[in-house]
């Protein structure tokens, strides 16, 4: 029966390929748009992931996401250090600054300030220069993408000079980092220096975050709860802070609505194309199904044949669609470096579930005509 079902399916090439096209189109758009959405969600938390070494972020109780900068007291770091289970805690600066290049142009940058002595939270993937050079006066580190953005066409090298808040800054190292959501250059300096690269805030407070490390054998989540209880500040693990940031963008921006609309439309279009074509294919093969029923084929076997046909086109369409989406994820960043694309297994599972639903519904739509078919009707006329 399987061989007969496949021969019937592939007998009409035009409808066979039309069904595969509909499923493939739906799978491609679902996987591609979902992967772009996941890529954007990764970017909004990229600097949390890139900050290595610390287990816990301590911040103002009103902070809602990583870019919601509300400073705490510069002395709160001592309160955090006094909490049982904390191995170390350091102030960590993050803010925005205006950099003036040698040619007089201005560039908005993301400015990070790490602890002067330990350099905790500094980047680890150095491409040019050494991390220890950050101890030099006026020294800064620039990310690779930011270097090309500020000095396009120039090879990666140290010694470039810029100004921030009328203070000289010299590039002593270039590092590789994850792409940020705002696509601005990322600059690292020592905390004491970073606070001079920006105008003093009205409140006089300069510390938006405190990074803390849990002692060996201490659970980071439990320690975060302990820090929050003793200091009155918000303390979150890296994963919790990333989730908080993603939840903010999901709830307060149109990003999920825009991508979700495209995914839903892709699903509906794919279902319409595959369903209509598969239905017409079944209708045109009613005589063959009637002949098989007249020969003693049961309704259960007929349903199995149609479901096998649906699973075959669904499997092929899924493979083609996901393959095209993966190819897009490889090619797009080469042509458009700012393209965000991340294809986790959850997207593959979502696409597979949507594909299964499309082919099952298309098959069931077709089955009804076959089940009510009287075998004798095919021999009339």
VOPAGU-2260 file (C-alpha; in pm, 1 decimal, decimal comma):
REM VOPAGU-2260
SITE   aa  ch    i         X         Y         Z
SITE  UNK   A    0       0,0       0,0       0,0
SITE  UNK   A    1     287,2     238,5      73,6
SITE  UNK   A    2     431,3     185,6    -273,4
SITE  UNK   A    3      90,7     252,4    -434,8
SITE  UNK   A    4      41,6     565,7    -223,1
SITE  UNK   A    5     380,4     703,0    -330,8
SITE  UNK   A    6     317,1     621,2    -697,6
SITE  UNK   A    7     -13,8     808,7    -679,8
SITE  UNK   A    8     151,9    1102,1    -504,0
SITE  UNK   A    9     436,7    1141,6    -751,4
SITE  UNK   A   10     227,0    1059,6   -1057,9
SITE  UNK   A   11     110,5    1420,5   -1095,1
SITE  UNK   A   12     442,2    1610,1   -1085,9
SITE  UNK   A   13     291,0    1956,7   -1092,4
SITE  UNK   A   14      71,1    1903,8    -786,6
SITE  UNK   A   15     342,8    1704,1    -611,3
SITE  UNK   A   16     589,9    1990,3    -640,1
SITE  UNK   A   17     322,0    2248,3    -560,4
SITE  UNK   A   18     250,2    2079,9    -227,1
SITE  UNK   A   19     622,2    2059,9    -146,0
SITE  UNK   A   20     664,0    2426,3    -241,2
SITE  UNK   A   21     383,3    2532,4      -7,7
SITE  UNK   A   22     524,1    2338,0     285,9
SITE  UNK   A   23     881,5    2446,8     211,2
SITE  UNK   A   24     779,4    2812,3     186,5
SITE  UNK   A   25     601,3    2796,0     520,3
SITE  UNK   A   26     892,8    2613,6     688,5
SITE  UNK   A   27    1147,9    2858,4     550,7
SITE  UNK   A   28     964,2    3167,8     673,1
SITE  UNK   A   29     881,0    3017,1    1012,8
SITE  UNK   A   30    1241,4    2904,3    1072,9
SITE  UNK   A   31    1400,4    3218,2     926,1
SITE  UNK   A   32    1184,1    3471,0    1111,0
SITE  UNK   A   33    1201,1    3276,2    1436,7
SITE  UNK   A   34    1580,7    3259,8    1407,4
SITE  UNK   A   35    1603,1    3634,5    1343,1
SITE  UNK   A   36    1390,7    3691,6    1652,8
SITE  UNK   A   37    1617,2    3464,3    1859,6
SITE  UNK   A   38    1920,5    3647,1    1721,9
SITE  UNK   A   39    1782,2    3982,5    1833,2
SITE  UNK   A   40    1702,5    3844,2    2178,5
SITE  UNK   A   41    2063,8    3726,3    2204,0
SITE  UNK   A   42    2188,5    4072,2    2113,6
SITE  UNK   A   43    1992,2    4250,2    2385,0
SITE  UNK   A   44    2173,3    4031,9    2641,9
SITE  UNK   A   45    2512,4    4011,4    2467,0
SITE  UNK   A   46    2697,6    4231,4    2714,9
SITE  UNK   A   47    2570,2    4029,5    3009,4
SITE  UNK   A   48    2713,1    3713,8    2851,6
SITE  UNK   A   49    3038,0    3887,5    2753,5
SITE  UNK   A   50    3102,9    4001,3    3111,2
SITE  UNK   A   51    3304,3    3704,4    3233,9
SITE  UNK   A   52    3408,1    3603,5    3584,6
SITE  UNK   A   53    3116,0    3727,6    3793,0
SITE  UNK   A   54    2816,8    3522,4    3906,5
SITE  UNK   A   55    2584,1    3799,6    4023,0
SITE  UNK   A   56    2483,1    4147,8    3908,0
SITE  UNK   A   57    2376,7    4387,0    4184,0
SITE  UNK   A   58    2182,6    4696,8    4083,2
SITE  UNK   A   59    1922,3    4955,6    4176,0
SITE  UNK   A   60    1589,8    4801,3    4274,4
SITE  UNK   A   61    1417,5    4986,6    3986,7
SITE  UNK   A   62    1630,8    4845,4    3703,2
SITE  UNK   A   63    1417,0    4665,6    3442,9
SITE  UNK   A   64    1678,5    4563,8    3181,9
SITE  UNK   A   65    2049,2    4599,2    3112,2
SITE  UNK   A   66    2019,6    4942,9    2945,9
SITE  UNK   A   67    1797,4    5081,9    3221,8
SITE  UNK   A   68    2081,5    5252,4    3407,5
SITE  UNK   A   69    1996,3    5364,7    3761,2
SITE  UNK   A   70    2304,8    5423,4    3974,0
SITE  UNK   A   71    2360,4    5290,4    4323,5
SITE  UNK   A   72    2588,6    5441,7    4585,2
SITE  UNK   A   73    2958,5    5396,4    4510,9
SITE  UNK   A   74    2994,6    5263,1    4866,2
SITE  UNK   A   75    2732,5    4989,3    4822,3
SITE  UNK   A   76    3011,6    4761,6    4703,8
SITE  UNK   A   77    3133,9    4737,0    5064,4
SITE  UNK   A   78    2787,4    4627,6    5179,6
SITE  UNK   A   79    2784,0    4356,8    4913,8
SITE  UNK   A   80    3129,5    4236,8    5015,2
SITE  UNK   A   81    3010,1    4196,9    5374,1
SITE  UNK   A   82    2742,6    3941,0    5276,2
SITE  UNK   A   83    2832,5    3586,0    5375,3
SITE  UNK   A   84    2929,5    3377,0    5074,1
SITE  UNK   A   85    3064,6    3662,9    4858,0
SITE  UNK   A   86    3419,8    3591,7    4736,1
SITE  UNK   A   87    3465,7    3938,7    4589,6
SITE  UNK   A   88    3260,2    4233,2    4464,2
SITE  UNK   A   89    3365,2    4528,6    4245,5
SITE  UNK   A   90    3205,0    4836,6    4096,8
SITE  UNK   A   91    3122,4    4805,5    3727,7
SITE  UNK   A   92    3049,0    5106,5    3511,2
SITE  UNK   A   93    2827,0    5099,1    3204,6
SITE  UNK   A   94    2699,1    5400,7    3017,7
SITE  UNK   A   95    2696,0    5597,6    2694,6
SITE  UNK   A   96    2958,9    5845,1    2581,0
SITE  UNK   A   97    3042,8    6063,6    2284,3
SITE  UNK   A   98    3381,0    5997,2    2127,2
SITE  UNK   A   99    3547,9    6257,1    1906,3
SITE  UNK   A  100    3781,2    6110,2    1647,1
SITE  UNK   A  101    4096,6    6272,3    1513,2
SITE  UNK   A  102    3913,0    6394,4    1201,4
SITE  UNK   A  103    3660,8    6580,3    1418,6
SITE  UNK   A  104    3363,9    6347,6    1372,8
SITE  UNK   A  105    3164,0    6224,0    1671,3
SITE  UNK   A  106    3061,9    5867,2    1743,9
SITE  UNK   A  107    2829,8    5743,1    2014,8
SITE  UNK   A  108    2984,9    5455,0    2208,0
SITE  UNK   A  109    2898,9    5214,6    2488,7
SITE  UNK   A  110    3146,4    5280,6    2768,1
SITE  UNK   A  111    3236,5    5010,1    3019,5
SITE  UNK   A  112    3448,3    5060,9    3328,7
SITE  UNK   A  113    3608,1    4765,0    3510,4
SITE  UNK   A  114    3773,6    4745,9    3850,2
SITE  UNK   A  115    4112,0    4924,8    3848,5
SITE  UNK   A  116    4311,3    4654,2    4024,6
SITE  UNK   A  117    4150,9    4323,2    3924,0
SITE  UNK   A  118    4005,9    4424,1    3583,2
SITE  UNK   A  119    3713,2    4194,3    3667,7
SITE  UNK   A  120    3453,3    4197,3    3391,2
SITE  UNK   A  121    3699,7    4290,7    3115,6
SITE  UNK   A  122    3681,7    4115,6    2775,9
SITE  UNK   A  123    3871,3    3790,1    2736,1
SITE  UNK   A  124    3891,9    3742,2    2357,4
SITE  UNK   A  125    4176,5    3979,6    2274,3
SITE  UNK   A  126    4272,5    4011,9    1906,5
SITE  UNK   A  127    4535,9    4285,4    1932,2
SITE  UNK   A  128    4723,1    4395,0    2244,0
SITE  UNK   A  129    4710,9    4260,6    2598,6
SITE  UNK   A  130    4446,3    4301,1    2865,2
SITE  UNK   A  131    4709,9    4415,9    3114,2
SITE  UNK   A  132    4780,8    4721,9    2897,3
SITE  UNK   A  133    4453,2    4862,1    3026,7
SITE  UNK   A  134    4650,7    4968,4    3335,4
SITE  UNK   A  135    4836,4    5225,7    3125,2
SITE  UNK   A  136    4721,3    5585,8    3166,5
SITE  UNK   A  137    4444,0    5689,8    2920,4
SITE  UNK   A  138    4424,6    5331,6    2788,9
SITE  UNK   A  139    4107,1    5188,7    2638,0
SITE  UNK   A  140    4005,1    4868,8    2462,6
SITE  UNK   A  141    3778,2    4875,9    2154,1
SITE  UNK   A  142    3575,4    4590,6    2009,6
SITE  UNK   A  143    3658,4    4467,9    1659,3
SITE  UNK   A  144    3331,7    4579,9    1497,7
SITE  UNK   A  145    3356,7    4919,6    1669,8
SITE  UNK   A  146    3711,8    4970,3    1541,5
SITE  UNK   A  147    3598,7    4912,5    1182,0
SITE  UNK   A  148    3300,8    5142,2    1241,9
SITE  UNK   A  149    3516,8    5430,8    1366,7
SITE  UNK   A  150    3813,2    5373,2    1134,9
SITE  UNK   A  151    3670,7    5201,3     825,3
SITE  UNK   A  152    3918,2    5042,0     589,2
SITE  UNK   A  153    4208,4    5048,0     837,0
SITE  UNK   A  154    4376,2    4731,6     966,9
SITE  UNK   A  155    4336,5    4643,2    1333,5
SITE  UNK   A  156    4612,8    4815,3    1529,3
SITE  UNK   A  157    4675,1    4995,4    1854,3
SITE  UNK   A  158    4773,8    5358,2    1899,7
SITE  UNK   A  159    4456,4    5519,8    1765,1
SITE  UNK   A  160    4360,0    5828,4    1966,2
SITE  UNK   A  161    4018,1    5975,5    2041,5
SITE  UNK   A  162    3863,7    6209,2    2296,8
SITE  UNK   A  163    3574,8    6161,1    2536,3
SITE  UNK   A  164    3455,8    6445,2    2758,5
SITE  UNK   A  165    3764,1    6641,6    2644,1
SITE  UNK   A  166    3994,0    6370,2    2776,6
SITE  UNK   A  167    4243,8    6181,4    2565,5
SITE  UNK   A  168    4200,3    5805,9    2518,5
SITE  UNK   A  169    4445,6    5572,3    2345,6
SITE  UNK   A  170    4352,2    5233,9    2199,5
SITE  UNK   A  171    4589,1    4974,8    2351,2
SITE  UNK   A  172    4390,6    4664,6    2257,0
SITE  UNK   A  173    4116,2    4530,3    2033,6
SITE  UNK   A  174    3885,6    4248,5    2139,8
SITE  UNK   A  175    3610,9    4039,2    1984,8
SITE  UNK   A  176    3268,0    4064,7    2142,0
SITE  UNK   A  177    2912,7    3962,9    2067,1
SITE  UNK   A  178    2714,9    4201,5    1848,9
SITE  UNK   A  179    2513,3    4447,5    2056,9
SITE  UNK   A  180    2152,3    4546,1    1994,0
SITE  UNK   A  181    2237,2    4913,2    1927,8
SITE  UNK   A  182    2542,8    4826,6    1709,2
SITE  UNK   A  183    2756,2    5096,4    1871,8
SITE  UNK   A  184    3129,0    5056,5    1939,7
SITE  UNK   A  185    3205,5    4909,8    2281,4
SITE  UNK   A  186    3491,4    5068,0    2476,1
SITE  UNK   A  187    3644,5    4934,1    2798,5
SITE  UNK   A  188    3856,1    5130,8    3041,9
SITE  UNK   A  189    3933,3    5124,4    3411,6
SITE  UNK   A  190    3647,3    5235,2    3639,5
SITE  UNK   A  191    3830,8    5542,9    3767,9
SITE  UNK   A  192    3900,6    5650,7    3411,1
SITE  UNK   A  193    3558,2    5567,0    3267,6
SITE  UNK   A  194    3391,3    5798,5    3518,1
SITE  UNK   A  195    3602,5    6085,0    3380,3
SITE  UNK   A  196    3513,9    6009,5    3017,8
SITE  UNK   A  197    3153,2    6120,2    3082,0
SITE  UNK   A  198    3008,8    6435,9    3240,0
SITE  UNK   A  199    2932,1    6399,5    3612,1
SITE  UNK   A  200    2568,4    6291,8    3671,5
SITE  UNK   A  201    2332,0    6523,2    3863,9
SITE  UNK   A  202    2302,5    6271,8    4147,6
SITE  UNK   A  203    2678,6    6236,2    4183,6
SITE  UNK   A  204    2643,3    5856,1    4172,3
SITE  UNK   A  205    2857,1    5683,9    3914,2
SITE  UNK   A  206    2800,1    5309,8    3969,6
SITE  UNK   A  207    2512,3    5142,6    3782,5
SITE  UNK   A  208    2621,1    4786,8    3864,9
SITE  UNK   A  209    2820,3    4583,8    4114,0
SITE  UNK   A  210    2964,8    4250,6    4004,7
SITE  UNK   A  211    2995,4    3977,9    4267,2
SITE  UNK   A  212    3149,2    3632,9    4272,5
SITE  UNK   A  213    3016,6    3350,4    4490,3
SITE  UNK   A  214    3255,2    3155,4    4707,9
SITE  UNK   A  215    3326,8    2794,8    4613,1
SITE  UNK   A  216    3037,0    2573,9    4717,0
SITE  UNK   A  217    2792,8    2865,8    4745,6
SITE  UNK   A  218    2483,9    2858,0    4523,8
SITE  UNK   A  219    2470,6    3176,3    4314,5
SITE  UNK   A  220    2089,6    3202,4    4324,0
SITE  UNK   A  221    2077,8    3165,7    4700,5
SITE  UNK   A  222    2358,1    3419,9    4740,2
SITE  UNK   A  223    2172,9    3665,9    4518,0
SITE  UNK   A  224    1865,1    3636,7    4741,5
SITE  UNK   A  225    2087,4    3691,7    5047,1
SITE  UNK   A  226    2246,7    4003,7    4895,1
SITE  UNK   A  227    1906,0    4146,2    4806,7
SITE  UNK   A  228    1773,5    4082,5    5158,9
SITE  UNK   A  229    2071,3    4240,1    5335,8
SITE  UNK   A  230    2133,5    4539,8    5107,9
SITE  UNK   A  231    1788,2    4623,3    4973,6
SITE  UNK   A  232    1930,2    4620,3    4620,5
SITE  UNK   A  233    1831,1    4396,6    4329,7
SITE  UNK   A  234    2068,6    4103,4    4289,5
SITE  UNK   A  235    2038,3    3863,9    3996,8
SITE  UNK   A  236    2247,4    3584,3    3852,2
SITE  UNK   A  237    2370,4    3618,2    3493,9
SITE  UNK   A  238    2087,1    3399,1    3367,4
SITE  UNK   A  239    1822,7    3583,6    3571,0
SITE  UNK   A  240    1946,0    3923,1    3450,7
SITE  UNK   A  241    1941,0    3802,1    3089,6
SITE  UNK   A  242    1586,2    3671,8    3136,2
SITE  UNK   A  243    1477,9    4000,7    3294,8
SITE  UNK   A  244    1616,6    4192,8    2998,0
SITE  UNK   A  245    1453,2    3965,2    2741,0
SITE  UNK   A  246    1120,2    3984,2    2924,1
SITE  UNK   A  247    1132,7    4363,8    2907,0
SITE  UNK   A  248    1183,5    4362,5    2530,0
SITE  UNK   A  249     912,3    4100,9    2487,1
SITE  UNK   A  250     659,9    4295,9    2691,7
SITE  UNK   A  251     740,9    4656,7    2605,0
SITE  UNK   A  252     851,6    4654,6    2240,9
SITE  UNK   A  253     691,2    4556,4    1910,8
SITE  UNK   A  254     965,6    4306,1    1826,6
SITE  UNK   A  255     766,4    3989,9    1912,0
SITE  UNK   A  256     453,2    4127,4    1740,8
SITE  UNK   A  257     636,5    4204,1    1415,3
SITE  UNK   A  258     810,7    3869,7    1392,2
SITE  UNK   A  259     510,0    3679,2    1526,6
SITE  UNK   A  260     286,9    3829,4    1256,3
SITE  UNK   A  261     524,0    3710,0     984,3
SITE  UNK   A  262     540,1    3360,5    1133,4
SITE  UNK   A  263     160,6    3336,3    1156,6
SITE  UNK   A  264     117,6    3460,7     798,7
SITE  UNK   A  265     376,7    3209,7     677,1
SITE  UNK   A  266     189,8    2932,2     854,9
SITE  UNK   A  267    -145,7    3035,9     708,1
SITE  UNK   A  268      -9,8    3076,4     354,4
SITE  UNK   A  269     171,1    2742,9     368,4
SITE  UNK   A  270    -135,4    2570,6     509,1
SITE  UNK   A  271    -357,5    2723,8     240,5
SITE  UNK   A  272    -129,1    2625,3     -47,4
SITE  UNK   A  273     -59,7    2275,0      81,6
SITE  UNK   A  274    -418,6    2213,2     192,8
SITE  UNK   A  275    -581,6    2327,5    -129,2
SITE  UNK   A  276    -332,8    2149,1    -354,7
SITE  UNK   A  277    -348,8    1827,0    -153,5
SITE  UNK   A  278    -727,7    1840,6    -155,9
SITE  UNK   A  279    -735,5    1883,4    -534,9
SITE  UNK   A  280    -483,9    1601,1    -568,9
SITE  UNK   A  281    -709,6    1369,7    -364,9
SITE  UNK   A  282   -1022,3    1471,4    -554,6
SITE  UNK   A  283    -855,2    1395,6    -887,4
SITE  UNK   A  284    -755,8    1052,3    -755,0
SITE  UNK   A  285   -1100,9     960,1    -624,1
SITE  UNK   A  286   -1140,4     702,7    -901,6
SITE  UNK   A  287    -820,7     526,9    -793,1
SITE  UNK   A  288    -922,8     531,0    -427,6
SITE  UNK   A  289   -1269,2     404,6    -522,0
SITE  UNK   A  290   -1116,2     118,9    -719,7
SITE  UNK   A  291    -900,1      23,2    -423,9
SITE  UNK   A  292   -1202,1      31,0    -191,5
SITE  UNK   A  293   -1396,8    -184,8    -436,6
SITE  UNK   A  294   -1110,7    -433,0    -423,8
SITE  UNK   A  295   -1154,2    -459,6     -48,7
SITE  UNK   A  296    -928,2    -185,0      87,7
SITE  UNK   A  297   -1061,4     -68,2     425,3
SITE  UNK   A  298   -1114,8     294,1     524,3
SITE  UNK   A  299    -833,0     262,7     777,8
SITE  UNK   A  300    -592,7     163,6     501,0
SITE  UNK   A  301    -711,9     453,4     285,2
SITE  UNK   A  302    -654,8     698,3     572,0
SITE  UNK   A  303    -308,6     548,6     626,7
SITE  UNK   A  304    -224,1     593,5     256,5
SITE  UNK   A  305    -326,1     960,0     258,3
SITE  UNK   A  306    -138,6    1026,6     582,9
SITE  UNK   A  307     172,5     861,4     436,5
SITE  UNK   A  308     145,6    1088,0     134,4
SITE  UNK   A  309     113,2    1389,9     366,0
SITE  UNK   A  310     409,9    1283,4     579,9
SITE  UNK   A  311     628,5    1236,6     271,8
SITE  UNK   A  312     562,5    1584,5     132,9
SITE  UNK   A  313     581,2    1726,5     486,1
SITE  UNK   A  314     920,4    1567,0     548,8
SITE  UNK   A  315    1060,7    1684,5     217,5
SITE  UNK   A  316     914,6    2034,1     262,4
SITE  UNK   A  317    1052,4    2055,3     616,4
SITE  UNK   A  318    1399,4    1953,0     502,6
SITE  UNK   A  319    1402,4    2199,0     212,5
SITE  UNK   A  320    1260,0    2485,6     420,1
SITE  UNK   A  321    1493,9    2441,3     716,2
SITE  UNK   A  322    1785,8    2391,0     479,2
SITE  UNK   A  323    1711,2    2720,7     303,5
SITE  UNK   A  324    1675,4    2896,1     639,3
SITE  UNK   A  325    2012,4    2757,3     752,2
SITE  UNK   A  326    2170,6    2865,5     424,1
SITE  UNK   A  327    2026,7    3213,4     479,1
SITE  UNK   A  328    2181,7    3217,4     826,4
SITE  UNK   A  329    2522,7    3139,2     676,1
SITE  UNK   A  330    2509,0    3376,6     380,1
SITE  UNK   A  331    2324,4    3673,7     531,4
SITE  UNK   A  332    2592,5    3768,5     790,6
SITE  UNK   A  333    2854,7    3762,8     513,6
SITE  UNK   A  334    2657,0    4009,0     302,1
SITE  UNK   A  335    2507,4    4201,1     595,5
SITE  UNK   A  336    2737,3    4190,8     901,6
SITE  UNK   A  337    2465,0    4341,0    1122,6
SITE  UNK   A  338    2219,1    4060,8    1044,1
SITE  UNK   A  339    2102,7    3877,6    1356,9
SITE  UNK   A  340    2048,4    3503,4    1316,6
SITE  UNK   A  341    2041,4    3223,6    1572,8
SITE  UNK   A  342    1886,7    2883,4    1501,6
SITE  UNK   A  343    1840,9    2686,4    1827,2
SITE  UNK   A  344    1679,8    2345,2    1848,4
SITE  UNK   A  345    1359,1    2503,6    1979,4
SITE  UNK   A  346    1309,2    2675,8    1641,9
SITE  UNK   A  347    1357,1    2344,2    1462,7
SITE  UNK   A  348    1102,4    2183,7    1694,4
SITE  UNK   A  349     855,3    2470,9    1642,4
SITE  UNK   A  350     893,9    2444,2    1265,1
SITE  UNK   A  351     849,0    2066,0    1276,7
SITE  UNK   A  352     532,7    2102,0    1485,8
SITE  UNK   A  353     390,3    2361,9    1245,7
SITE  UNK   A  354     476,9    2141,9     946,6
SITE  UNK   A  355     313,6    1838,5    1105,5
SITE  UNK   A  356       0,2    2037,8    1175,9
SITE  UNK   A  357     -14,2    2165,0     816,3
SITE  UNK   A  358      21,7    1820,6     655,2
SITE  UNK   A  359    -212,4    1648,5     903,4
SITE  UNK   A  360    -484,2    1909,2     850,4
SITE  UNK   A  361    -437,2    1894,5     473,2
SITE  UNK   A  362    -458,9    1515,0     487,2
SITE  UNK   A  363    -770,1    1513,5     705,4
SITE  UNK   A  364    -934,8    1764,1     473,1
SITE  UNK   A  365    -877,6    1523,7     187,2
SITE  UNK   A  366    -968,8    1207,0     378,9
SITE  UNK   A  367   -1332,2    1306,9     422,1
SITE  UNK   A  368   -1403,1    1293,8      48,3
SITE  UNK   A  369   -1251,2     946,6      24,8
SITE  UNK   A  370   -1429,4     805,0     330,0
SITE  UNK   A  371   -1775,7     901,2     202,7
SITE  UNK   A  372   -1694,8     769,0    -145,5
SITE  UNK   A  373   -1906,6     474,9    -260,8
SITE  UNK   A  374   -1687,3     227,1    -453,2
SITE  UNK   A  375   -1964,3     156,4    -703,7
SITE  UNK   A  376   -1977,0     523,4    -806,3
SITE  UNK   A  377   -1642,5     503,3    -977,9
SITE  UNK   A  378   -1779,1     242,0   -1222,9
SITE  UNK   A  379   -2085,4     441,1   -1315,0
SITE  UNK   A  380   -2072,7     620,6   -1646,2
